[in-house]
Every structure is written in C-alpha cells, then in structure tokens.
Amino acid sequence: MRPALKSLFLWIVLLVCMTATLAGQIPASFRVPVLGYVLDREIHAIRPVVGIPGNSRIGSPIDFGVPVSDVAFLGDQQYAVVVSPQEAEALFVDLEDPAHVQHIAGVSSSISSIRASADGTKAALYDSHSGQIFVVGGIPTALTVLRTIDVSLEGTGLTRFAITNDGMSALLAYRGEESDTLYTWEPTTGRRFVTGAARIADIAFVGADAVVTDSGSDQVLLIRGVRDQAAPALVADFRDGVNQPGAIAVSSRNEIYIGVAEAVLVMDATGHLLRRVPCGCTITTMTPLRDAALQLTDQLDRPLWVLDTRTDPERILFVPALSAEMRPAP
C-alpha cells in the first residue's frame, strides 16, 4: 500500500473509532429541549412546545389516558394539576412521565379554575359548586390538601384569586352587578375587604405585596403589605399607556409584566413603570414557560406569541401555528 493511501486509511479508521466512542457517550435519555406546554382545547389534550425561545414548534399531544378540560402548569414546567371529565378527582401529572398520574384525594374534578403559587409549590383549585378553594401542597411527592377556604359570598361570584408561596394567604376578587370587590384571606382573620374596582381582570402576589389590574378603569393597583394593612395604591393608569389591562405575571426577580392592548407593560416591584414592549397581538394569558419566557396567547391555530424576558429590553417571539397535519381528522 502506498504511503499516501496508508495514511488516508489510518485517518478513516481513527475517525470511525472516534465517532463510535462519542456516540457511546451520548446518554440514551437525551431529549429535545422543551420550552413548555400548552392546552389544546379542541382535542382536550396537552402539547409540548418543543425547542427554545425563537426556535420552537408545537409538538404532538401527550397521552395521559384521559381527556383534559383544564390545567395549571407549575413553576418548573415538569408537573401540572389537571381536571378531566372522566375522573372523579383532580389529577397531578408528571409531564415528562405521562404514566405517572396521581389523584388529589378529597378534591373533586368539578373544578372551575386552578391557580398556582408563584414558585409552583402550591396549587389552589376553586370549586364553584361548593364555594370552596382547595389549597394543595406537598408537591410533587406527598400531595395533600393543606386547607380549604370558604369563598362563598352572597350576591356575588368569585372571578379571580391568588395564593402566596406558603399557601397561607389568598386574595379573592368578586364580581358584583355594578363593580367588583377585592378581599384578603388569612387562616386567623378570615376574609377582609380591601378595595373596590370597576372590573378586576387579574391579581398576583409580588413578595409581601400584590398587583391588581382593573380593566374597567384602565388602572393598575399595588396592594402594599397584604398580610398587614393591605393598603391599595394607584400606580399606573391611561396616562401611562394602560389600556384594557388583563393578565399579570411576576418574574423571580419580582418584575411585573402586565398585558395591555397590543403590548406588555414592565414594572418593578414598587409599581414604577419601566418600559412598554409592543406585541401586535391580543394578549390572553401570561403563562410562565421555561427559559424565563411567558406565553402571551393561547389559540393554537394561530401563531403562539411569547415574551422572552432574558434580553434587555425584552423581545417578542412567536411559535408557528399548529399545522393542519397535526390536527386529528374530522
């Protein structure tokens, strides 16, 4: 064999050996990154958003063996609380291991809405039939109902609510005929009136305080010291670009994100307006995803708009709409 051919042969053998060695080092459990999960209301199933911010797509539905009518994704996006019409009790599921499904003992599946604490360690499930909120802790291995809150109030209906990370305090928004009312709830004092508002769109805890959006008056309120004085203060209104305020999200750094008409307002923990991020979309949700992203819309037959909060300033991205091929045949 000529020296040149012999040298080429040796290089090929070496390359093959290196490839085989590297392949053996890749773990069998290697998975494509998942940005988060979304509820496909048309087929009553949860789908993963596969990829990273700016380069992702909606994946195939996850099979839990039952249809899903409502879901709350917890902070780490690995677990979720699920309601199914085929189950007598609410369910706790592992999104990365669909076979791992737990029943939440004592919590009926007739749940109207679900909210998670900011850190994802607690879940609050509201049953409008019984007028109760079930606060669930022990996530993910020792699920238990920590307490049951009686939220029935004659002449009104509960529309929004939020709980603290320790599950010890709650904020309750009620819809009246002409206006809304906001209450705090504590185990020792029960329900206490805080303030009235035209139409409370959303509420969220920000450390010891809370933020409230009033879509009826185009206002944002900060409730200072929820467990103590619970003093409401106006921090932004139409003069600050507050137009049809709705969903709220709070980052791990206590930055406040508020969805308004075709934009996201960014505030600090004191309610000071930092900037406005144009969206060009109708914001319907503020659901946390992985990689510090926020889901802004929830119609899967249209592009899914996402706020990437890792950049300064934040940027608006989108996930392509679910293709016709990904939809079940009629």
C-alpha positions as CSV (number, residue, x, y, z in Angstrom):
1,M,0.0,0.0,0.0
2,R,1.3,3.4,-1.0
3,P,2.3,5.7,2.0
4,A,-0.4,8.3,1.0
5,L,-3.2,5.6,0.8
6,K,-2.0,4.0,4.0
7,S,-2.1,7.4,5.8
8,L,-5.7,8.0,4.4
9,F,-6.8,4.6,5.6
10,L,-5.5,5.2,9.1
11,W,-7.3,8.5,9.3
12,I,-10.6,6.9,8.2
13,V,-10.2,4.1,10.8
14,L,-9.4,6.8,13.5
15,L,-12.4,8.8,12.5
16,V,-14.7,5.8,12.7
17,C,-13.4,4.9,16.2
18,M,-13.8,8.4,17.4
19,T,-17.4,8.6,16.1
20,A,-18.3,5.3,17.8
21,T,-16.7,6.5,21.1
22,L,-18.6,9.8,21.1
23,A,-21.9,8.1,20.2
24,G,-21.4,5.8,23.2
25,Q,-21.0,8.9,25.4
26,I,-24.4,10.4,24.4
27,P,-26.9,9.3,27.0
28,A,-29.8,7.2,25.8
29,S,-32.2,9.6,27.7
30,F,-31.1,12.6,25.5
31,R,-34.2,14.6,24.7
32,V,-35.0,17.6,22.5
33,P,-35.4,20.7,24.7
34,V,-39.0,21.6,25.7
35,L,-39.9,25.3,26.2
36,G,-43.1,24.5,28.0
37,Y,-46.6,23.1,27.5
38,V,-49.9,24.3,26.2
39,L,-53.5,23.1,26.4
40,D,-55.1,22.2,23.1
41,R,-58.8,22.8,23.9
42,E,-60.0,21.5,20.6
43,I,-58.8,17.9,21.3
44,H,-58.7,18.3,25.2
45,A,-55.0,17.4,25.4
46,I,-51.7,18.9,26.5
47,R,-49.0,19.5,23.9
48,P,-45.3,20.3,24.4
49,V,-43.7,23.4,22.9
50,V,-40.5,21.8,21.6
51,G,-37.4,23.9,21.2
52,I,-36.0,27.2,22.7
53,P,-37.2,30.8,22.5
54,G,-37.1,31.9,18.9
55,N,-36.8,28.4,17.5
56,S,-39.7,26.2,18.7
57,R,-42.8,24.4,17.5
58,I,-45.9,22.8,18.9
59,G,-45.5,19.1,19.3
60,S,-47.8,16.0,19.4
61,P,-50.3,15.6,22.2
62,I,-49.3,13.8,25.4
63,D,-51.4,10.8,26.2
64,F,-52.4,10.6,29.9
65,G,-55.2,8.2,29.1
66,V,-58.0,10.7,29.8
67,P,-59.1,14.0,28.1
68,V,-58.0,17.2,29.8
69,S,-60.6,20.0,30.3
70,D,-58.4,22.4,32.3
71,V,-54.8,22.5,33.6
72,A,-52.4,24.6,35.6
73,F,-48.7,24.2,34.8
74,L,-46.5,24.5,37.9
75,G,-43.4,26.7,38.1
76,D,-40.8,24.2,36.8
77,Q,-43.0,23.1,33.9
78,Q,-42.5,19.5,34.7
79,Y,-45.7,19.0,36.7
80,A,-49.3,20.1,36.3
81,V,-52.6,19.9,38.0
82,V,-55.2,18.6,35.6
83,V,-59.0,18.3,35.6
84,S,-60.7,15.6,33.5
85,P,-64.4,14.9,33.0
86,Q,-63.7,11.2,33.1
87,E,-62.2,11.3,36.6
88,A,-63.9,11.8,40.0
89,E,-60.9,13.7,41.4
90,A,-58.5,16.2,40.1
91,L,-55.2,14.8,38.9
92,F,-51.5,15.6,39.4
93,V,-49.4,14.6,36.4
94,D,-45.7,14.4,35.5
95,L,-45.4,16.0,32.0
96,E,-42.2,14.2,31.4
97,D,-43.5,10.8,32.5
98,P,-47.2,10.6,31.4
99,A,-47.7,7.2,33.1
100,H,-47.1,8.9,36.5
101,V,-50.6,10.2,37.3
102,Q,-51.8,10.8,40.9
103,H,-55.3,11.6,42.2
104,I,-55.6,14.5,44.5
105,A,-57.6,12.9,47.3
106,G,-60.5,15.0,48.5
107,V,-60.6,17.3,45.6
108,S,-63.5,16.8,43.1
109,S,-63.0,17.1,39.4
110,S,-65.8,19.7,39.3
111,I,-63.2,22.4,39.4
112,S,-63.9,25.8,37.8
113,S,-60.4,27.2,37.8
114,I,-56.9,26.5,39.0
115,R,-54.1,28.9,40.1
116,A,-50.6,28.0,41.1
117,S,-48.4,30.0,43.6
118,A,-45.6,32.0,42.0
119,D,-42.9,29.3,42.9
120,G,-45.1,26.4,41.8
121,T,-45.0,24.7,45.2
122,K,-48.8,25.2,45.9
123,A,-51.9,24.9,43.8
124,A,-55.3,26.4,44.5
125,L,-58.4,24.7,43.0
126,Y,-61.7,26.5,43.0
127,D,-64.9,24.5,43.1
128,S,-67.8,27.0,42.3
129,H,-70.4,24.3,43.2
130,S,-69.3,24.0,46.8
131,G,-67.9,27.6,47.0
132,Q,-64.5,26.4,48.2
133,I,-60.9,26.7,47.3
134,F,-58.7,23.7,48.0
135,V,-55.0,24.6,48.6
136,V,-52.8,21.7,47.7
137,G,-49.2,21.3,49.0
138,G,-46.6,18.5,49.2
139,I,-45.8,18.9,45.5
140,P,-44.6,16.7,43.9
141,T,-44.2,13.6,46.1
142,A,-46.6,14.0,49.1
143,L,-49.7,15.6,47.8
144,T,-52.1,16.9,50.5
145,V,-54.9,19.4,50.9
146,L,-53.4,21.9,53.3
147,R,-56.6,23.9,53.9
148,T,-60.0,24.6,52.5
149,I,-61.1,28.2,52.1
150,D,-64.8,29.0,52.1
151,V,-65.2,31.7,49.4
152,S,-69.0,31.9,49.2
153,L,-70.3,35.4,49.4
154,E,-74.0,36.1,48.9
155,G,-74.9,38.2,45.9
156,T,-71.5,37.9,44.2
157,G,-69.4,35.3,42.4
158,L,-65.6,34.7,42.7
159,T,-63.9,35.6,39.5
160,R,-60.1,35.7,40.2
161,F,-57.9,34.6,43.1
162,A,-54.3,34.1,44.0
163,I,-52.3,32.4,46.8
164,T,-48.9,33.0,48.4
165,N,-46.0,30.7,48.1
166,D,-46.6,29.3,51.6
167,G,-50.3,28.8,50.8
168,M,-51.2,30.8,54.0
169,S,-52.7,33.9,52.4
170,A,-55.1,34.5,49.5
171,L,-56.6,37.3,47.5
172,L,-60.2,37.0,46.3
173,A,-61.9,39.1,43.6
174,Y,-65.7,39.1,43.4
175,R,-68.0,40.2,40.6
176,G,-70.9,42.4,41.6
177,E,-73.7,43.8,39.5
178,E,-72.1,47.2,39.1
179,S,-68.5,46.8,40.3
180,D,-66.0,44.3,41.8
181,T,-64.6,43.9,45.2
182,L,-61.2,42.6,46.5
183,Y,-60.7,40.8,49.7
184,T,-57.7,39.2,51.5
185,W,-58.0,35.9,53.4
186,E,-55.9,34.6,56.3
187,P,-56.5,31.5,58.4
188,T,-56.7,33.6,61.6
189,T,-58.8,36.5,60.4
190,G,-60.7,35.1,57.6
191,R,-61.9,37.4,54.8
192,R,-61.2,41.1,55.0
193,F,-62.3,43.8,52.5
194,V,-59.5,45.7,50.7
195,T,-61.0,47.8,47.9
196,G,-63.5,48.1,45.2
197,A,-62.8,48.3,41.4
198,A,-64.7,48.6,38.2
199,R,-63.6,45.2,36.7
200,I,-60.8,43.2,38.2
201,A,-59.0,41.4,35.4
202,D,-56.2,39.7,37.3
203,I,-54.4,39.6,40.6
204,A,-50.9,38.3,41.6
205,F,-48.7,38.4,44.6
206,V,-45.4,40.3,44.4
207,G,-43.5,39.3,47.6
208,A,-45.4,40.7,50.5
209,D,-47.5,43.0,48.2
210,A,-49.8,42.3,45.3
211,V,-50.7,43.8,41.9
212,V,-54.2,44.2,40.5
213,T,-55.4,45.1,37.0
214,D,-58.7,46.9,36.7
215,S,-59.9,46.6,33.0
216,G,-63.0,48.7,33.7
217,S,-61.0,51.8,34.7
218,D,-57.7,51.1,32.8
219,Q,-55.8,51.1,36.1
220,V,-53.1,49.1,37.9
221,L,-53.2,49.0,41.7
222,L,-50.5,47.9,44.1
223,I,-51.7,46.4,47.4
224,R,-49.0,47.1,49.9
225,G,-48.5,44.7,52.8
226,V,-51.3,42.2,52.0
227,R,-51.0,40.4,55.4
228,D,-50.9,43.6,57.4
229,Q,-52.5,46.9,56.3
230,A,-53.4,45.7,52.7
231,A,-53.3,49.3,51.5
232,P,-54.3,49.9,47.8
233,A,-52.4,52.5,45.8
234,L,-52.8,53.5,42.2
235,V,-49.5,53.1,40.3
236,A,-50.5,53.4,36.7
237,D,-53.5,54.4,34.5
238,F,-54.3,55.5,31.0
239,R,-51.7,58.3,31.1
240,D,-49.1,55.6,31.4
241,G,-50.4,53.6,28.4
242,V,-52.7,51.3,30.5
243,N,-55.4,50.3,28.0
244,Q,-57.5,47.2,28.6
245,P,-55.1,45.7,31.2
246,G,-55.5,42.0,31.8
247,A,-53.2,39.1,32.7
248,I,-50.3,39.5,35.1
249,A,-47.1,37.6,35.5
250,V,-44.3,38.1,38.1
251,S,-40.7,37.1,37.5
252,S,-38.3,35.5,40.0
253,R,-36.8,39.0,40.2
254,N,-40.2,40.5,41.1
255,E,-40.5,42.2,37.8
256,I,-44.2,42.7,37.0
257,Y,-45.5,42.0,33.4
258,I,-48.9,43.2,32.5
259,G,-50.7,42.5,29.3
260,V,-52.5,45.6,27.8
261,A,-53.8,46.3,24.3
262,E,-51.1,45.1,21.9
263,A,-48.3,45.5,24.4
264,V,-46.7,44.3,27.6
265,L,-46.0,46.8,30.4
266,V,-43.0,46.1,32.6
267,M,-42.9,47.4,36.1
268,D,-40.6,47.0,39.1
269,A,-41.7,45.6,42.5
270,T,-42.7,49.1,43.6
271,G,-45.1,49.6,40.7
272,H,-42.8,52.0,38.8
273,L,-43.3,51.7,35.1
274,L,-40.0,50.7,33.4
275,R,-40.9,50.2,29.7
276,R,-43.5,49.1,27.2
277,V,-42.9,46.2,24.9
278,P,-45.1,46.3,21.7
279,C,-46.7,43.0,20.8
280,G,-49.1,43.5,17.9
281,C,-51.2,40.7,19.3
282,T,-54.2,40.3,21.6
283,I,-52.8,39.1,24.9
284,T,-55.0,36.5,26.5
285,T,-52.7,34.9,29.1
286,M,-49.4,35.3,31.0
287,T,-48.4,31.7,31.5
288,P,-44.7,31.1,32.6
289,L,-42.7,28.8,30.3
290,R,-39.1,27.6,30.7
291,D,-36.1,29.8,29.9
292,A,-37.8,32.8,31.6
293,A,-40.3,33.1,28.8
294,L,-44.0,34.0,29.0
295,Q,-46.8,32.7,26.8
296,L,-49.0,35.6,25.7
297,T,-51.7,33.9,23.5
298,D,-53.4,30.5,23.5
299,Q,-55.0,29.9,20.2
300,L,-53.0,27.1,18.6
301,D,-54.4,27.6,15.1
302,R,-52.6,31.0,15.1
303,P,-49.0,31.8,15.9
304,L,-48.3,31.5,19.6
305,W,-46.8,34.7,20.9
306,V,-44.1,34.5,23.5
307,L,-42.2,37.1,25.6
308,D,-38.5,36.4,26.1
309,T,-37.6,38.1,29.3
310,R,-33.9,37.1,29.2
311,T,-33.0,40.0,27.0
312,D,-32.8,43.7,27.8
313,P,-35.2,45.0,26.7
314,E,-37.5,42.0,26.4
315,R,-38.3,40.7,22.9
316,I,-41.5,39.3,21.4
317,L,-41.2,36.0,19.6
318,F,-43.7,33.5,18.1
319,V,-44.2,29.8,17.8
320,P,-45.7,28.8,14.4
321,A,-49.4,27.9,14.4
322,L,-50.3,24.2,14.7
323,S,-50.3,22.8,11.2
324,A,-53.4,21.0,9.7
325,E,-51.3,17.8,9.6
326,M,-51.0,17.9,13.4
327,R,-54.8,18.2,13.8
328,P,-56.9,15.0,14.2
329,A,-59.1,14.0,11.2
330,P,-62.7,15.2,11.5
